[in-house]
Amino acid sequence: MRCEYEDGLKVDYSGSLHIKQGSDIDVYMKDGLIPANIKSELNEATRNFSCEEMRKVAKTVTDTVGKRACIH
């Protein structure tokens, strides 16, 4: 699932997770290394086709790991 927002935030979840917003945010988490609670929320947002839910998950991730992270 891919979501793009008016403020430039892009969230791409297709197994792996990539969150990007210009040069401010760049987070990548490889599939298999995404924490279970985050993966559960991502899957729920995908099932609901909800970019609003996806944005909330992206905020949780950046609040947890920071605005720049590469977990692979």
Protein Blocks (a to p, Z undefined) as FASTA:
>chain_A
ZZddfkopacddehiacddehjlbccdddehiacfklmmmmmmmmmnopaklmmmmmmmm
mmmnojbdcdZZ
